[in-house]
Structure formats: C-alpha cells, structure tokens
Amino acid sequence: MRSAKFLSRRLQATLPVAWLLASAAAVAQGGPFEQWLDVPMPPGFRVENTELEGPVFADRDGRTLYEWPLHVQRNGYSGESPDTPACYDEVLTVTAGLMSPYPPGIVLPELETRPSCTDLWPPAYADADAKPVGDWSIVERRDGTRQWAYAEQPLYTSVRDAEPGDTLGGSKRPYGGDSPAYRVPIGPPPAVPPGFAVRTTSTGRMLTTDRNDSVYAYEGDAPDASNCRGECERRFRPLLAPALARSFGEWTILARSPGVRQWVYRGEPLYTFALDEHSWSQQGSDEPGWHNVYTQKAPPFPASFTVQATIVGDVLADQRGMTIYVYQCGDDSQDQLSCDHPDDTQIYRLAMCGGGDPKRCLEYWPYVRAADHETGGSRTWSVIGIDPATGHKAKPEQADAIRVWAFRDRPIYTYAGDRQPGDTHGDGTGEWRGQRNGLRGFWLRNDMLEGPR
C-alpha cells in the first residue's frame, strides 16, 4: 500500500539536488510555521497551516483532509485499501472481532444515537468534471459518486473540525498495533533536503533524519561556523551535505573544512548524537548547550501547568505537579469509530474509569479543572464545560457544569493513584495498555517509547 506519508518520505529520499535547487522558488512560505514543497493540487484545494500537524491539505472550505490507512489488528485489518472506500452511511450494530479475546457480533452501545461512518467522516466528493492531478486521483464509491484520493487513499473531512487549520479528527503521530485504525491528516512534503524527515511529537514538528535519528543544534555555533570540533565532533556527528547540494529556503551550507560541507537549518548547523541508543532517543539534548531542532513548536501549554521529571522521561503535570493523562478510545466496529471525544458515547470511558459509575470516575480520574480566570491560549489548548454526570459537553448556562482543560477539544485528567509529583501510575491504564480504551501520560519526552508521543 502506498500512503501519503510513504510517498512524502520516498519523495524526500529521491529528489535530486538539482531539482531542489530549481524548486527553491516553489517552497511555500509558512511564516512561523513549517515550510513545505509546492506540489500540484486540484482546483479549489489548498494548504493550511496547523498548530500540531504542520501543513495539511484542505478542501475549498479550509477543512483538513484525512486518510484512513489500512491497519493491522489482532484478528485482521481495518481501514481502507488503496482506491477502495470503506466508510459509508450504514450504522454498524455489532463488533468486528478485530481485537481478541473479544469475539465478533457483540452489540455496540447506544445504537439509537450511534452515528454512521460518514456522519463523522464526510467524503471529499469530486465534481462531475474533476480531473486527476499529480498524486490526486478520483475513486468511485459504491453509490456511483466520485471521491478524491491522494496517493491512492480515499479522502475525508472531520465533523470535529470547526474552522480552517483544525486537525481535531486525527494526528500524524504514529500509533501501535493495539490502537484503532485512526484517521490521519495528509499534507505536502516538508521542505527538507534528502536524508531528512519531519515527525509530529507532543512538543512540535521535530526534525529528524530519514532513519528517525534525532537532529541537534549547539548554542555555541554560528550560522557560518561550527565550534564543535575534536572530541565534540566524535560525539556529535555533523550532518553533511553532498558536493552538489545548494542552499534553498531555510537551508544553508557551511564549509567545515575543504570539501566537507555541513547542513545548516535556520542558522543552526545540524548534528546527530553518537550515544543515542535507538530511533527517537533524545539523549543529546541532555548535553549542556544542545537541543533538538523543530520546524515548528507546539503551542505552549497552559501557564499553570508544570513539567515533571520521572524515571523514564518528562511528563506534563498540573500546577500541583500531578501527571496529566489523555484518554484514548476507538471501538471494535469495522468502522473503528473514535470514542475519546465528549460528543462521543461515554459508555467505554465510564466502564474503564469507574465500572460505569460517573462518581467513581470523578474520584479515580478527576478532570484537570481550569480556574475562573483561565482561558485557552490556542486552538490546541482550550477550556470547555463538562456535565459531570454524563461526561458530555455541558449545555449553555448549565448550573452544575465544571470548567476543565482540554487538549485537542478532549478533556485531560489526573489519577488518584499518583501520590506525589513524578508518579505515573496511571500510564497505560485500560485495554491494550491504554491504546484501545484507556489513559496514557502526556509525555513531553520518553526515550523508552518506540516513537514520538
């Protein structure tokens, strides 16, 4: 299967240097955001900057476009094969049995209000006279309508996205085999030279090599000079540019010595760290004067929050230092509908956090409350009203509503089992280590993980 992410990586790995030089004028300017390579798009489509996912493709109304990649489950596959839409207006009523030991055929909850796949994921329909462009193609749905696809994957918008630049329907962050088949926003290739990649993390869009090695910069360097020499150079390996490479966009090149040229991004010479133990290790940033490099940083978290060091990394915490957790949920229907948003059914969350009792959930997994004077400072972090008896969003002027912090429009929590700052006893609570229906710590950095969080 070819996915948009795969094609982007392949494009970055194979673009000739001469093409990059010739295309410098085609690098789209993203201001404080990540820059991207201009690629052909059908009329009416555009690129939107987003706070967490970098540049994404959007329809004529600015709604982010998502794919639903095929994903291996314990008992088969979910998602969509290339050129094969699988999201329709039928309301599914039973589980698919993709996550053993649960069998297929179990009746799903709240059928009277259960949405269909297209209720949540409207297809990106193509007009009757639309024509394929570049990696954009058109597939036929079983009712005869035409739907846009990118890199052969059918495209959808999300009803969770309220305005251009929202990506509340899904994320580019990697997910494990026990997770549902999530929807993923798509976008143009980042403007990076061959050998580099950009990955979405909880702290921003991080620059890496195409082998997932962390990339670092040194505060003692200058745009035209590297001061990492000798023993430093043996520990921090300069990322070298080929002889034919040329500067473009935000990328320049410095001469370390005759014939040895090093990549520079936004005025910072770039390196990897020899002692990083595996992909996604960020141990080089522990060295004095060194830091990871981002194409864009994630929006700052609320001012009252703190960062706590744990035995496995840094975690986001509330003002008391108690670890913050995010809830993850996807049902076991063939549609793999999410159940992590307060507009979704709360059956799964209430069963997991309190045996179906909302009061026990409030006791064991209390919401992170927002003070009366606090308001969200970005589209990523917001303050929402929650009905404590149901877990749904509160009605306007509801007397017993509570003001809680939300990440990506989803409430965040602390855990009653954490007794002191740095405790993360709630991490991985729920089904399949919290990936299917459970809670996971809001990790800002965790070198024990296989991928960014």
ABEGO torsion letter per residue (X at the ends): XBBAAAAAAAAAAABBAAAAAAAAAABBBAEABBBBBBBBBBBGBBBBBBAAAEBBBBBAAGBBBBBBBBBBBAAEBBEBBBGBBABBABBBABBAGABOABBBGBBBBGAAABBBAAAABBBBBBBAABBBBEABBBBBBAAGBBBBBBGGBBBBBBAABABBGBAAABBABBBBAABBBBBBBBBBBBBBBBGBBBBBBAAEBBBBBAAGBBBBBBAABBAABBABBEAAAAABBBBBBBAABBBBEABBBBBABBGBBBBBBGGBBBBBBAABABBGBAAAAABBGBBBBBABBBBBBBAABBBBBBAAEBBBBBAAGBBBBBBBBBBABAAGBBAABAABBAAAAAAAAAGGBAAAAAAABBBBBBBAABBBABAABBBBBBBAAAGBBBBBGBAABBBBBBBGGBBBBBBAABABBGBAAABGBEBGGGAABEBBBBBABBAABABBX
